Every structure is written in C-alpha cells, then in structure tokens.
Amino acid sequence: MAAESVVTTCFRHPRVESYVRCTRCDRFICPSCMRDASVGHQCVDCVKEGARSIRGARTVFGGRIAAVPLVTYVLVGLNVVAYLVELARPSFEYRFAMLGTTPAGYVPQGVAHGDWYRLLTGAFLHLTPGEGTFGITHILFNMVALWNIGRVVETQLGRVRYLALYLLSALGGSVLELLLIPESYTVGASGAIFGLGAAYWVMGRRLGHDMREVNRYMAGLLLWLVISAGLTSWQGHLGGLLAGAVVTLAYAYAPRGPRRALVQAGVCVALLALLVALAWLKAASLTA
C-alpha cells in the first residue's frame, strides 16, 4: 500500500504548495516570498527583521551617512522664502529681526521685552535691496557660502548634528549681539555661517586633511571678520564662530564608544543652557 504524500504550503500563502524552507526561521515559503540570502533563501519577514538589526553606516563624528545634504537645501530654502516675504511685507523684517531692546522713549520691543524668538528668527532674514551697505548682495553672499560649505559639513556630521551646530551657532551670534549691542537691529545668517566655518576647520584637523586650503579659508573668514567690523555686526560673526567651534570640538573629540553621542549631546545642551542663561541675565538687566 503506497504511503500518502504530505503537501506543504507557504506560511504566508496557505493555498500555494511549497517545498523550500526559509534558512532563518525554517518555515516553508513560495517563490513570491523568497529572497536570496548568502546561503539559500529567506522569507520577507526575516529579511525585514535582519535589516532592522543592522546598524547604519556612520561618519567619523558619529552621524548617519547621507548622500543628499537635505538640511542645507532646507536651510537655503527657508532663507529664500523669508526673503521673499520681506520683499512683500517690509514690516516683517523689523518684526522678527534680532533686537535686544529699543532705546529709551521708544515702544518697548526686543528680547528684553519678551520677544525671545528674535534670537533665532533674525538669522533667517537679510537686508533688502537698497537697505544698508550690502542690500541684495547680503543674502546672495550668505547663501553661496551656506551652499558651498554647508554641504561639506553636513556630509561629515550627519543631519542631526549639523542642524544642532547651525542653530547653536546662530544663537551664539545673537546672544553676543544682545550682550554687547542690545539696541542694535541686525539680520543675517552670517553668525551661523561663521559657525560652519569653524566646524570646517576643526573637522579638517580631526580628519588629518591638508590644512593649507583649510587654513586659507579660515584666514579669509577671519579677515572678513576684521574688515567688515565697521559695516556689519562683528559681534554676531564672532559669537557664531565661537559657538560653532565649541560644538564641533565636542563632535570631533568625544571618546568613541556607546557614550559618544551622549557626550556630544551633553555639550550641546550645556552650551544651549549657557547661552539662554546669559541672554536671560542680560534681558533682566535691561529691564531692571
């Protein structure tokens, strides 16, 4: 008497006969569920589970590798959109520009009077045509610099670390302006871009690059800081430069290992707390 054969079916498609097992979970799988593996075939579920368990590639500084500098594109886009709004509504610039406080006798406005958002919003605004010394070239120069150096820095740091660097540099520039020139009205992304310049130099040292080109770029940045002192807010430039250097030093020299990200985040949080404390103390003194 002949033995009755047992029909096996795919665990995902019970009506489809299958005689091939997943090499990972040992369940039967049909051709539509098979995925090539180094040995044999695996089912769709096991392939997904394996992908989740694989750690993504990281840069030297601990960030995730990203081929597209998305954050830089977004930052450039935000600056351009804000500029178009400025052109359409001139009052928009004054409403969101960096301003510590108004002189005596004027309507109280600025950071000291509760406009804390100005510490960051001013870094996304620029001079409009016919305004100040630079006019429309203000945003053109800044966006070209952001486009050129931002993509390099973002590729090395990863998106999250890069965004933290940019925002802390912008905040550092605004806080130094608040401390030294509280009654001045300023706009521009220069503080953040100077922070990126500091990051570019620190990263070059950390990665062992030929420093001649990096040093030339840094020398040009510092030269512009001196030359433009009478035309622009050197306080914002210097504040962004110092903040960017502190953040990138933490990124570059935090000890490798599972605690590296914690150390890097800790330095960023500590710098943020320091900047907020300085701004609060200055604002309190201006309204005393």
FITI-637181 format. One record per atom (N, C-alpha, C): atom name; residue number from 1; x negated, y, z negated. Coordinates in steps of 0.2 Angstrom, whole numbers, padded with zeros to 4 digits. Example, Ala and Ser with C-alpha at 12.3 -4.5 7.8 and 13.67 -1.06 7.14 Angstrom:
BEGIN
atom nr east north up
N 1 -0066 -0028 -0039
CA 1 -0062 -0022 -0039
C 1 -0066 -0016 -0039
N 2 -0064 -0011 -0035
CA 2 -0068 -0005 -0036
C 2 -0064 0000 -0039
***
This chain:
BEGIN
atom nr east north up
N 1 -0004 -0006 0000
CA 1 0000 0000 0000
C 1 -0004 0006 0000
N 2 -0003 0011 0005
CA 2 -0008 0017 0005
C 2 -0007 0022 0000
N 3 -0012 0025 -0002
CA 3 -0011 0030 -0008
C 3 -0009 0036 -0005
N 4 -0004 0040 -0008
CA 4 -0001 0046 -0006
C 4 -0006 0052 -0007
N 5 -0008 0055 -0002
CA 5 -0012 0061 -0002
C 5 -0009 0067 -0006
N 6 -0013 0070 -0009
CA 6 -0011 0076 -0013
C 6 -0012 0083 -0009
N 7 -0007 0087 -0008
CA 7 -0008 0093 -0004
C 7 -0010 0099 -0009
N 8 -0015 0102 -0008
CA 8 -0017 0108 -0012
C 8 -0015 0114 -0008
N 9 -0013 0119 -0012
CA 9 -0011 0126 -0009
C 9 -0015 0131 -0012
N 10 -0015 0137 -0008
CA 10 -0019 0143 -0011
C 10 -0015 0146 -0017
N 11 -0019 0148 -0022
CA 11 -0016 0150 -0028
C 11 -0012 0157 -0027
N 12 -0014 0160 -0022
CA 12 -0011 0167 -0020
C 12 -0005 0166 -0015
N 13 -0005 0161 -0011
CA 13 0000 0159 -0006
C 13 0002 0152 -0007
N 14 0006 0150 -0011
CA 14 0008 0143 -0013
C 14 0010 0139 -0007
N 15 0013 0142 -0001
CA 15 0015 0138 0004
C 15 0010 0137 0010
N 16 0004 0139 0008
CA 16 -0002 0138 0013
C 16 -0006 0133 0010
N 17 -0007 0128 0014
CA 17 -0012 0122 0012
C 17 -0019 0125 0012
N 18 -0023 0123 0007
CA 18 -0030 0125 0007
C 18 -0034 0119 0003
N 19 -0040 0118 0006
CA 19 -0045 0113 0003
C 19 -0051 0116 0001
N 20 -0052 0123 0001
CA 20 -0058 0127 -0001
C 20 -0057 0130 -0007
N 21 -0062 0129 -0012
CA 21 -0061 0132 -0019
C 21 -0066 0139 -0019
N 22 -0063 0143 -0023
CA 22 -0067 0149 -0025
C 22 -0073 0147 -0029
N 23 -0079 0149 -0027
CA 23 -0085 0147 -0031
C 23 -0086 0150 -0038
N 24 -0082 0155 -0039
CA 24 -0082 0158 -0046
C 24 -0077 0156 -0050
N 25 -0070 0155 -0048
CA 25 -0065 0153 -0053
C 25 -0063 0146 -0051
N 26 -0065 0143 -0046
CA 26 -0063 0136 -0044
C 26 -0056 0135 -0042
N 27 -0053 0140 -0040
CA 27 -0046 0140 -0038
C 27 -0046 0139 -0030
N 28 -0041 0136 -0027
CA 28 -0040 0135 -0020
C 28 -0038 0141 -0017
N 29 -0041 0143 -0011
CA 29 -0040 0149 -0008
C 29 -0039 0147 0000
N 30 -0035 0151 0003
CA 30 -0034 0151 0010
C 30 -0038 0155 0014
N 31 -0039 0155 0021
CA 31 -0043 0159 0024
C 31 -0042 0166 0023
N 32 -0036 0169 0023
CA 32 -0034 0176 0022
C 32 -0037 0178 0015
N 33 -0038 0174 0010
CA 33 -0040 0176 0003
C 33 -0048 0175 0003
N 34 -0051 0172 0008
CA 34 -0058 0170 0007
C 34 -0062 0177 0008
N 35 -0068 0177 0004
CA 35 -0073 0182 0005
C 35 -0079 0179 0005
N 36 -0084 0180 0010
CA 36 -0090 0177 0010
C 36 -0094 0179 0004
N 37 -0098 0175 0001
CA 37 -0102 0176 -0005
C 37 -0109 0173 -0004
N 38 -0114 0174 -0008
CA 38 -0120 0172 -0007
C 38 -0120 0164 -0006
N 39 -0116 0161 -0010
CA 39 -0115 0154 -0010
C 39 -0108 0153 -0009
N 40 -0106 0150 -0003
CA 40 -0099 0148 -0002
C 40 -0094 0154 -0001
N 41 -0088 0154 -0004
CA 41 -0083 0159 -0003
C 41 -0080 0161 -0010
N 42 -0078 0167 -0011
CA 42 -0074 0169 -0017
C 42 -0068 0172 -0015
N 43 -0063 0172 -0020
CA 43 -0056 0174 -0019
C 43 -0057 0182 -0020
N 44 -0051 0185 -0018
CA 44 -0051 0193 -0018
C 44 -0051 0195 -0025
N 45 -0048 0192 -0030
CA 45 -0048 0194 -0037
C 45 -0055 0194 -0040
N 46 -0059 0188 -0038
CA 46 -0066 0188 -0041
C 46 -0071 0193 -0038
N 47 -0070 0194 -0031
CA 47 -0074 0199 -0028
C 47 -0073 0206 -0032
N 48 -0066 0208 -0033
CA 48 -0065 0214 -0036
C 48 -0068 0214 -0043
N 49 -0067 0209 -0047
CA 49 -0070 0209 -0054
C 49 -0077 0209 -0054
N 50 -0081 0206 -0049
CA 50 -0088 0207 -0048
C 50 -0090 0214 -0047
N 51 -0086 0217 -0042
CA 51 -0088 0224 -0040
C 51 -0087 0229 -0047
N 52 -0083 0228 -0051
CA 52 -0082 0232 -0057
C 52 -0088 0231 -0062
N 53 -0091 0225 -0062
CA 53 -0096 0223 -0066
C 53 -0103 0226 -0064
N 54 -0103 0228 -0058
CA 54 -0110 0230 -0055
C 54 -0110 0238 -0056
N 55 -0116 0240 -0060
CA 55 -0117 0247 -0061
C 55 -0119 0250 -0055
N 56 -0116 0256 -0054
CA 56 -0118 0260 -0048
C 56 -0125 0263 -0048
N 57 -0128 0264 -0042
CA 57 -0135 0267 -0042
C 57 -0135 0274 -0045
N 58 -0141 0275 -0049
CA 58 -0142 0281 -0052
C 58 -0148 0285 -0050
N 59 -0148 0291 -0051
CA 59 -0154 0295 -0049
C 59 -0159 0295 -0055
N 60 -0164 0298 -0054
CA 60 -0169 0298 -0059
C 60 -0167 0302 -0065
N 61 -0162 0306 -0065
CA 61 -0159 0310 -0070
C 61 -0153 0307 -0073
N 62 -0151 0301 -0071
CA 62 -0145 0298 -0074
C 62 -0139 0299 -0070
N 63 -0138 0303 -0065
CA 63 -0132 0304 -0062
C 63 -0131 0299 -0056
N 64 -0124 0299 -0055
CA 64 -0122 0294 -0049
C 64 -0125 0297 -0043
N 65 -0127 0292 -0038
CA 65 -0129 0295 -0032
C 65 -0123 0296 -0027
N 66 -0123 0302 -0024
CA 66 -0118 0304 -0020
C 66 -0121 0306 -0013
N 67 -0119 0304 -0008
CA 67 -0122 0306 -0001
C 67 -0119 0313 0001
N 68 -0113 0314 -0002
CA 68 -0110 0321 0000
C 68 -0110 0326 -0006
N 69 -0113 0331 -0005
CA 69 -0113 0336 -0011
C 69 -0106 0340 -0011
N 70 -0102 0336 -0014
CA 70 -0095 0339 -0014
C 70 -0094 0345 -0018
N 71 -0097 0345 -0024
CA 71 -0096 0350 -0029
C 71 -0099 0357 -0026
N 72 -0104 0357 -0022
CA 72 -0107 0363 -0019
C 72 -0102 0365 -0014
N 73 -0099 0361 -0010
CA 73 -0094 0363 -0005
C 73 -0088 0366 -0008
N 74 -0086 0363 -0014
CA 74 -0080 0366 -0018
C 74 -0082 0373 -0020
N 75 -0088 0374 -0023
CA 75 -0090 0380 -0026
C 75 -0090 0385 -0021
N 76 -0093 0384 -0015
CA 76 -0094 0389 -0010
C 76 -0086 0391 -0008
N 77 -0082 0386 -0007
CA 77 -0075 0387 -0005
C 77 -0072 0391 -0010
N 78 -0073 0390 -0017
CA 78 -0069 0394 -0022
C 78 -0072 0402 -0021
N 79 -0078 0403 -0020
CA 79 -0081 0409 -0020
C 79 -0078 0413 -0014
N 80 -0077 0409 -0008
CA 80 -0075 0412 -0002
C 80 -0067 0414 -0003
N 81 -0064 0409 -0006
CA 81 -0056 0411 -0007
C 81 -0055 0417 -0012
N 82 -0059 0417 -0017
CA 82 -0059 0423 -0022
C 82 -0061 0429 -0018
N 83 -0065 0429 -0013
CA 83 -0067 0435 -0010
C 83 -0062 0437 -0005
N 84 -0058 0433 -0002
CA 84 -0053 0434 0002
C 84 -0047 0438 -0002
N 85 -0046 0435 -0008
CA 85 -0041 0438 -0012
C 85 -0043 0445 -0014
N 86 -0050 0446 -0016
CA 86 -0052 0453 -0017
C 86 -0051 0458 -0012
N 87 -0052 0455 -0005
CA 87 -0051 0460 0000
C 87 -0043 0462 0001
N 88 -0039 0457 -0001
CA 88 -0032 0458 0000
C 88 -0029 0462 -0006
N 89 -0032 0461 -0012
CA 89 -0029 0464 -0018
C 89 -0035 0467 -0022
N 90 -0038 0473 -0020
CA 90 -0044 0476 -0024
C 90 -0043 0476 -0031
N 91 -0037 0476 -0034
CA 91 -0037 0476 -0041
C 91 -0039 0470 -0044
N 92 -0039 0464 -0040
CA 92 -0041 0458 -0043
C 92 -0048 0457 -0045
N 93 -0052 0461 -0042
CA 93 -0059 0461 -0044
C 93 -0060 0464 -0051
N 94 -0057 0470 -0052
CA 94 -0058 0473 -0058
C 94 -0054 0469 -0064
N 95 -0049 0465 -0062
CA 95 -0045 0462 -0067
C 95 -0049 0456 -0070
N 96 -0054 0453 -0066
CA 96 -0057 0447 -0068
C 96 -0065 0447 -0068
N 97 -0067 0453 -0066
CA 97 -0075 0454 -0067
C 97 -0077 0454 -0074
N 98 -0084 0453 -0074
CA 98 -0087 0452 -0081
C 98 -0087 0459 -0084
N 99 -0084 0460 -0090
CA 99 -0084 0466 -0093
C 99 -0084 0465 -0101
N 100 -0089 0468 -0104
CA 100 -0089 0467 -0111
C 100 -0084 0471 -0115
N 101 -0084 0477 -0114
CA 101 -0079 0482 -0117
C 101 -0079 0488 -0113
N 102 -0074 0492 -0113
CA 102 -0073 0498 -0110
C 102 -0076 0504 -0114
N 103 -0079 0509 -0111
CA 103 -0081 0515 -0115
C 103 -0076 0518 -0120
N 104 -0078 0521 -0125
CA 104 -0073 0525 -0129
C 104 -0068 0530 -0125
N 105 -0062 0529 -0127
CA 105 -0057 0534 -0124
C 105 -0054 0530 -0118
N 106 -0056 0524 -0116
CA 106 -0053 0521 -0110
C 106 -0048 0515 -0113
N 107 -0044 0513 -0109
CA 107 -0039 0507 -0111
C 107 -0044 0501 -0113
N 108 -0043 0499 -0119
CA 108 -0047 0493 -0121
C 108 -0046 0487 -0117
N 109 -0052 0485 -0114
CA 109 -0052 0479 -0110
C 109 -0058 0476 -0110
N 110 -0059 0469 -0108
CA 110 -0065 0466 -0108
C 110 -0065 0460 -0113
N 111 -0071 0457 -0113
CA 111 -0072 0451 -0118
C 111 -0070 0453 -0125
N 112 -0073 0458 -0127
CA 112 -0072 0460 -0134
C 112 -0065 0461 -0136
N 113 -0060 0462 -0131
CA 113 -0053 0463 -0132
C 113 -0049 0457 -0130
N 114 -0052 0452 -0130
CA 114 -0048 0445 -0129
C 114 -0049 0443 -0122
N 115 -0052 0446 -0117
CA 115 -0052 0444 -0110
C 115 -0058 0439 -0109
N 116 -0058 0433 -0113
CA 116 -0064 0428 -0113
C 116 -0065 0425 -0106
N 117 -0060 0425 -0102
CA 117 -0060 0421 -0096
C 117 -0065 0425 -0091
N 118 -0067 0431 -0093
CA 118 -0071 0435 -0089
C 118 -0078 0433 -0089
N 119 -0080 0429 -0094
CA 119 -0087 0426 -0095
C 119 -0088 0421 -0089
N 120 -0083 0418 -0086
CA 120 -0084 0414 -0080
C 120 -0081 0416 -0074
N 121 -0075 0420 -0074
CA 121 -0072 0422 -0068
C 121 -0076 0427 -0064
N 122 -0080 0431 -0068
CA 122 -0084 0436 -0064
C 122 -0090 0433 -0060
N 123 -0091 0426 -0061
CA 123 -0096 0423 -0057
C 123 -0094 0420 -0051
N 124 -0087 0421 -0050
CA 124 -0084 0419 -0043
C 124 -0082 0425 -0039
N 125 -0084 0431 -0041
CA 125 -0082 0437 -0037
C 125 -0088 0440 -0035
N 126 -0087 0444 -0029
CA 126 -0093 0448 -0026
C 126 -0090 0455 -0024
N 127 -0095 0459 -0023
CA 127 -0094 0466 -0020
C 127 -0091 0466 -0013
N 128 -0086 0470 -0012
CA 128 -0083 0470 -0006
C 128 -0086 0475 -0001
N 129 -0084 0475 0005
CA 129 -0088 0480 0010
C 129 -0087 0487 0008
N 130 -0093 0490 0008
CA 130 -0093 0497 0006
C 130 -0094 0499 -0002
N 131 -0094 0493 -0005
CA 131 -0094 0494 -0013
C 131 -0101 0492 -0015
N 132 -0104 0497 -0019
CA 132 -0111 0496 -0022
C 132 -0116 0496 -0016
N 133 -0122 0494 -0018
CA 133 -0128 0494 -0014
C 133 -0127 0489 -0008
N 134 -0125 0483 -0010
CA 134 -0125 0477 -0005
C 134 -0119 0476 -0001
N 135 -0113 0478 -0004
CA 135 -0107 0476 0000
C 135 -0106 0469 0002
N 136 -0104 0468 0008
CA 136 -0103 0461 0010
C 136 -0109 0456 0010
N 137 -0115 0459 0010
CA 137 -0121 0455 0010
C 137 -0122 0452 0003
N 138 -0118 0454 -0002
CA 138 -0118 0451 -0008
C 138 -0116 0444 -0008
N 139 -0110 0443 -0006
CA 139 -0108 0436 -0005
C 139 -0112 0432 0000
N 140 -0114 0435 0005
CA 140 -0117 0431 0011
C 140 -0124 0429 0008
N 141 -0128 0433 0005
CA 141 -0134 0430 0002
C 141 -0133 0425 -0003
N 142 -0128 0426 -0008
CA 142 -0127 0421 -0013
C 142 -0125 0415 -0011
N 143 -0120 0415 -0006
CA 143 -0118 0408 -0003
C 143 -0123 0405 0001
N 144 -0127 0408 0005
CA 144 -0133 0405 0008
C 144 -0137 0402 0003
N 145 -0139 0405 -0002
CA 145 -0143 0402 -0007
C 145 -0140 0396 -0011
N 146 -0133 0397 -0012
CA 146 -0130 0391 -0015
C 146 -0129 0385 -0011
N 147 -0128 0386 -0004
CA 147 -0128 0381 0001
C 147 -0135 0378 0001
N 148 -0140 0381 0002
CA 148 -0147 0378 0003
C 148 -0149 0375 -0003
N 149 -0149 0378 -0009
CA 149 -0152 0375 -0015
C 149 -0147 0370 -0019
N 150 -0141 0372 -0018
CA 150 -0136 0368 -0022
C 150 -0135 0361 -0020
N 151 -0136 0360 -0013
CA 151 -0135 0353 -0011
C 151 -0141 0349 -0013
N 152 -0147 0352 -0013
CA 152 -0153 0348 -0016
C 152 -0152 0346 -0023
N 153 -0150 0351 -0027
CA 153 -0150 0350 -0034
C 153 -0144 0345 -0036
N 154 -0138 0345 -0032
CA 154 -0133 0341 -0034
C 154 -0135 0334 -0032
N 155 -0138 0333 -0026
CA 155 -0140 0326 -0024
C 155 -0145 0323 -0029
N 156 -0149 0327 -0033
CA 156 -0153 0324 -0038
C 156 -0150 0323 -0044
N 157 -0145 0327 -0046
CA 157 -0142 0327 -0053
C 157 -0136 0323 -0053
N 158 -0132 0322 -0048
CA 158 -0126 0319 -0048
C 158 -0121 0325 -0049
N 159 -0114 0324 -0048
CA 159 -0109 0329 -0048
C 159 -0108 0332 -0055
N 160 -0107 0327 -0060
CA 160 -0105 0330 -0066
C 160 -0111 0334 -0069
N 161 -0117 0332 -0069
CA 161 -0122 0335 -0072
C 161 -0123 0342 -0068
N 162 -0123 0342 -0062
CA 162 -0123 0348 -0058
C 162 -0118 0353 -0059
N 163 -0112 0351 -0060
CA 163 -0107 0356 -0062
C 163 -0108 0359 -0069
N 164 -0110 0355 -0073
CA 164 -0111 0357 -0080
C 164 -0117 0362 -0080
N 165 -0122 0361 -0076
CA 165 -0128 0365 -0075
C 165 -0125 0372 -0072
N 166 -0121 0372 -0067
CA 166 -0119 0378 -0064
C 166 -0115 0382 -0068
N 167 -0110 0379 -0072
CA 167 -0106 0383 -0076
C 167 -0109 0386 -0082
N 168 -0114 0382 -0085
CA 168 -0118 0384 -0091
C 168 -0123 0390 -0089
N 169 -0125 0390 -0083
CA 169 -0130 0395 -0080
C 169 -0126 0401 -0079
N 170 -0120 0401 -0076
CA 170 -0115 0406 -0075
C 170 -0113 0409 -0082
N 171 -0112 0405 -0087
CA 171 -0110 0408 -0093
C 171 -0116 0411 -0097
N 172 -0122 0408 -0096
CA 172 -0128 0411 -0099
C 172 -0129 0418 -0096
N 173 -0128 0419 -0090
CA 173 -0129 0426 -0087
C 173 -0124 0431 -0090
N 174 -0118 0429 -0090
CA 174 -0113 0433 -0093
C 174 -0114 0435 -0100
N 175 -0116 0430 -0104
CA 175 -0117 0431 -0111
C 175 -0123 0436 -0112
N 176 -0128 0436 -0108
CA 176 -0134 0440 -0109
C 176 -0132 0447 -0107
N 177 -0127 0448 -0102
CA 177 -0124 0454 -0100
C 177 -0120 0457 -0106
N 178 -0116 0453 -0109
CA 178 -0112 0455 -0114
C 178 -0117 0458 -0120
N 179 -0122 0454 -0121
CA 179 -0127 0456 -0127
C 179 -0130 0463 -0125
N 180 -0132 0464 -0119
CA 180 -0137 0469 -0118
C 180 -0133 0475 -0114
N 181 -0128 0474 -0110
CA 181 -0125 0479 -0107
C 181 -0117 0478 -0107
N 182 -0114 0478 -0113
CA 182 -0107 0477 -0114
C 182 -0102 0481 -0110
N 183 -0104 0487 -0108
CA 183 -0100 0492 -0105
C 183 -0101 0492 -0097
N 184 -0105 0487 -0095
CA 184 -0106 0487 -0088
C 184 -0101 0482 -0084
N 185 -0099 0484 -0078
CA 185 -0094 0480 -0074
C 185 -0098 0476 -0069
N 186 -0098 0469 -0069
CA 186 -0103 0465 -0065
C 186 -0099 0460 -0062
N 187 -0101 0458 -0056
CA 187 -0098 0452 -0052
C 187 -0104 0449 -0049
N 188 -0103 0442 -0047
CA 188 -0108 0439 -0043
C 188 -0110 0432 -0046
N 189 -0111 0427 -0041
CA 189 -0114 0421 -0043
C 189 -0121 0420 -0044
N 190 -0124 0426 -0044
CA 190 -0132 0426 -0045
C 190 -0134 0423 -0051
N 191 -0131 0423 -0057
CA 191 -0133 0420 -0063
C 191 -0133 0413 -0062
N 192 -0128 0410 -0059
CA 192 -0128 0403 -0058
C 192 -0133 0400 -0053
N 193 -0134 0404 -0048
CA 193 -0139 0403 -0043
C 193 -0146 0403 -0046
N 194 -0148 0408 -0050
CA 194 -0154 0408 -0053
C 194 -0155 0402 -0058
N 195 -0150 0399 -0061
CA 195 -0150 0393 -0065
C 195 -0152 0387 -0060
N 196 -0149 0387 -0054
CA 196 -0151 0382 -0050
C 196 -0158 0382 -0047
N 197 -0160 0388 -0047
CA 197 -0167 0389 -0045
C 197 -0172 0387 -0050
N 198 -0170 0388 -0057
CA 198 -0174 0385 -0062
C 198 -0174 0377 -0062
N 199 -0168 0375 -0061
CA 199 -0167 0367 -0060
C 199 -0171 0365 -0055
N 200 -0172 0368 -0049
CA 200 -0176 0366 -0043
C 200 -0183 0365 -0045
N 201 -0185 0370 -0049
CA 201 -0192 0370 -0051
C 201 -0194 0364 -0056
N 202 -0189 0364 -0061
CA 202 -0190 0358 -0066
C 202 -0190 0352 -0063
N 203 -0185 0351 -0059
CA 203 -0185 0344 -0055
C 203 -0191 0343 -0051
N 204 -0194 0348 -0048
CA 204 -0200 0346 -0044
C 204 -0205 0344 -0048
N 205 -0206 0347 -0054
CA 205 -0211 0345 -0059
C 205 -0210 0338 -0061
N 206 -0204 0336 -0063
CA 206 -0202 0330 -0066
C 206 -0203 0324 -0060
N 207 -0202 0326 -0054
CA 207 -0202 0321 -0049
C 207 -0209 0320 -0046
N 208 -0214 0325 -0048
CA 208 -0220 0324 -0045
C 208 -0221 0327 -0038
N 209 -0217 0331 -0036
CA 209 -0217 0334 -0029
C 209 -0223 0339 -0028
N 210 -0225 0340 -0022
CA 210 -0230 0345 -0021
C 210 -0227 0352 -0023
N 211 -0230 0355 -0028
CA 211 -0227 0361 -0031
C 211 -0228 0367 -0027
N 212 -0232 0367 -0022
CA 212 -0234 0373 -0018
C 212 -0228 0376 -0015
N 213 -0224 0372 -0012
CA 213 -0217 0375 -0009
C 213 -0213 0377 -0015
N 214 -0212 0373 -0020
CA 214 -0208 0374 -0026
C 214 -0210 0381 -0029
N 215 -0216 0381 -0030
CA 215 -0219 0387 -0034
C 215 -0218 0394 -0030
N 216 -0218 0393 -0023
CA 216 -0217 0399 -0019
C 216 -0210 0401 -0019
N 217 -0205 0396 -0019
CA 217 -0198 0398 -0020
C 217 -0197 0401 -0027
N 218 -0200 0398 -0032
CA 218 -0199 0401 -0039
C 218 -0202 0408 -0039
N 219 -0208 0409 -0036
CA 219 -0211 0416 -0036
C 219 -0206 0421 -0033
N 220 -0203 0419 -0027
CA 220 -0199 0423 -0024
C 220 -0193 0425 -0028
N 221 -0190 0420 -0032
CA 221 -0185 0421 -0036
C 221 -0186 0426 -0041
N 222 -0192 0425 -0044
CA 222 -0194 0430 -0050
C 222 -0196 0437 -0047
N 223 -0199 0437 -0041
CA 223 -0200 0443 -0038
C 223 -0194 0447 -0037
N 224 -0188 0444 -0034
CA 224 -0182 0447 -0033
C 224 -0179 0449 -0040
N 225 -0180 0445 -0045
CA 225 -0178 0447 -0052
C 225 -0180 0454 -0054
N 226 -0187 0455 -0052
CA 226 -0190 0462 -0054
C 226 -0188 0467 -0049
N 227 -0188 0466 -0043
CA 227 -0186 0471 -0038
C 227 -0179 0473 -0039
N 228 -0175 0469 -0040
CA 228 -0168 0470 -0040
C 228 -0165 0473 -0047
N 229 -0170 0474 -0051
CA 229 -0168 0476 -0058
C 229 -0165 0483 -0058
N 230 -0166 0487 -0053
CA 230 -0163 0494 -0053
C 230 -0157 0494 -0049
N 231 -0155 0488 -0045
CA 231 -0150 0488 -0041
C 231 -0144 0483 -0043
N 232 -0146 0478 -0047
CA 232 -0141 0473 -0049
C 232 -0142 0472 -0056
N 233 -0138 0467 -0059
CA 233 -0139 0465 -0066
C 233 -0144 0460 -0067
N 234 -0150 0463 -0069
CA 234 -0156 0458 -0070
C 234 -0154 0454 -0076
N 235 -0150 0456 -0081
CA 235 -0148 0453 -0087
C 235 -0144 0446 -0085
N 236 -0140 0447 -0080
CA 236 -0136 0441 -0078
C 236 -0141 0436 -0075
N 237 -0145 0438 -0071
CA 237 -0150 0434 -0067
C 237 -0155 0430 -0072
N 238 -0157 0434 -0077
CA 238 -0162 0431 -0082
C 238 -0158 0426 -0087
N 239 -0152 0428 -0089
CA 239 -0148 0423 -0093
C 239 -0146 0417 -0089
N 240 -0145 0417 -0083
CA 240 -0143 0411 -0079
C 240 -0150 0407 -0078
N 241 -0155 0410 -0077
CA 241 -0162 0407 -0076
C 241 -0163 0403 -0083
N 242 -0163 0406 -0088
CA 242 -0165 0403 -0095
C 242 -0160 0397 -0096
N 243 -0153 0398 -0095
CA 243 -0149 0393 -0097
C 243 -0150 0387 -0092
N 244 -0151 0388 -0086
CA 244 -0152 0383 -0081
C 244 -0159 0379 -0083
N 245 -0164 0383 -0085
CA 245 -0170 0379 -0087
C 245 -0169 0375 -0093
N 246 -0165 0377 -0098
CA 246 -0164 0373 -0104
C 246 -0160 0366 -0102
N 247 -0155 0367 -0098
CA 247 -0151 0361 -0096
C 247 -0155 0356 -0092
N 248 -0159 0359 -0088
CA 248 -0162 0354 -0083
C 248 -0168 0351 -0087
N 249 -0171 0354 -0092
CA 249 -0176 0351 -0096
C 249 -0173 0345 -0100
N 250 -0167 0346 -0102
CA 250 -0164 0340 -0105
C 250 -0162 0335 -0101
N 251 -0160 0336 -0095
CA 251 -0159 0331 -0090
C 251 -0165 0327 -0088
N 252 -0171 0331 -0087
CA 252 -0177 0328 -0084
C 252 -0181 0324 -0089
N 253 -0180 0326 -0096
CA 253 -0185 0323 -0101
C 253 -0181 0320 -0106
N 254 -0175 0319 -0106
CA 254 -0171 0315 -0111
C 254 -0174 0308 -0110
N 255 -0175 0304 -0116
CA 255 -0178 0297 -0116
C 255 -0173 0293 -0112
N 256 -0176 0288 -0108
CA 256 -0172 0283 -0104
C 256 -0169 0278 -0109
N 257 -0164 0276 -0106
CA 257 -0160 0271 -0111
C 257 -0153 0272 -0111
N 258 -0149 0268 -0115
CA 258 -0142 0269 -0116
C 258 -0140 0276 -0119
N 259 -0145 0279 -0123
CA 259 -0143 0286 -0126
C 259 -0145 0292 -0122
N 260 -0148 0291 -0116
CA 260 -0150 0296 -0112
C 260 -0144 0301 -0110
N 261 -0138 0298 -0108
CA 261 -0133 0303 -0107
C 261 -0130 0306 -0113
N 262 -0131 0303 -0118
CA 262 -0128 0306 -0125
C 262 -0133 0312 -0126
N 263 -0139 0311 -0126
CA 263 -0144 0317 -0127
C 263 -0143 0322 -0122
N 264 -0142 0321 -0116
CA 264 -0141 0326 -0111
C 264 -0134 0330 -0112
N 265 -0129 0326 -0114
CA 265 -0123 0330 -0116
C 265 -0123 0334 -0122
N 266 -0127 0331 -0127
CA 266 -0128 0334 -0133
C 266 -0131 0341 -0132
N 267 -0136 0341 -0128
CA 267 -0140 0348 -0127
C 267 -0135 0353 -0123
N 268 -0131 0350 -0119
CA 268 -0126 0355 -0115
C 268 -0121 0357 -0120
N 269 -0119 0353 -0124
CA 269 -0114 0355 -0129
C 269 -0117 0360 -0134
N 270 -0123 0359 -0136
CA 270 -0126 0364 -0141
C 270 -0128 0370 -0138
N 271 -0130 0370 -0131
CA 271 -0131 0377 -0128
C 271 -0124 0380 -0127
N 272 -0119 0377 -0125
CA 272 -0112 0380 -0125
C 272 -0110 0383 -0132
N 273 -0111 0379 -0137
CA 273 -0109 0382 -0144
C 273 -0113 0388 -0145
N 274 -0120 0388 -0144
CA 274 -0124 0394 -0145
C 274 -0121 0400 -0141
N 275 -0120 0399 -0135
CA 275 -0118 0405 -0130
C 275 -0111 0407 -0133
N 276 -0106 0403 -0135
CA 276 -0100 0405 -0137
C 276 -0101 0409 -0144
N 277 -0105 0406 -0148
CA 277 -0106 0410 -0155
C 277 -0109 0417 -0154
N 278 -0114 0417 -0149
CA 278 -0117 0424 -0148
C 278 -0112 0429 -0145
N 279 -0108 0426 -0140
CA 279 -0103 0430 -0137
C 279 -0097 0433 -0143
N 280 -0096 0428 -0147
CA 280 -0091 0430 -0152
C 280 -0093 0435 -0157
N 281 -0100 0434 -0159
CA 281 -0103 0439 -0164
C 281 -0103 0446 -0160
N 282 -0105 0446 -0154
CA 282 -0106 0452 -0151
C 282 -0099 0456 -0150
N 283 -0094 0452 -0148
CA 283 -0087 0454 -0147
C 283 -0085 0457 -0154
N 284 -0086 0454 -0159
CA 284 -0084 0456 -0166
C 284 -0087 0463 -0168
N 285 -0094 0463 -0166
CA 285 -0097 0470 -0167
C 285 -0095 0475 -0163
N 286 -0092 0474 -0157
CA 286 -0090 0479 -0153
C 286 -0083 0482 -0155
N 287 -0079 0478 -0158
CA 287 -0073 0480 -0161
C 287 -0072 0481 -0168
N 288 -0078 0481 -0171
CA 288 -0078 0482 -0179
C 288 -0076 0490 -0180
***
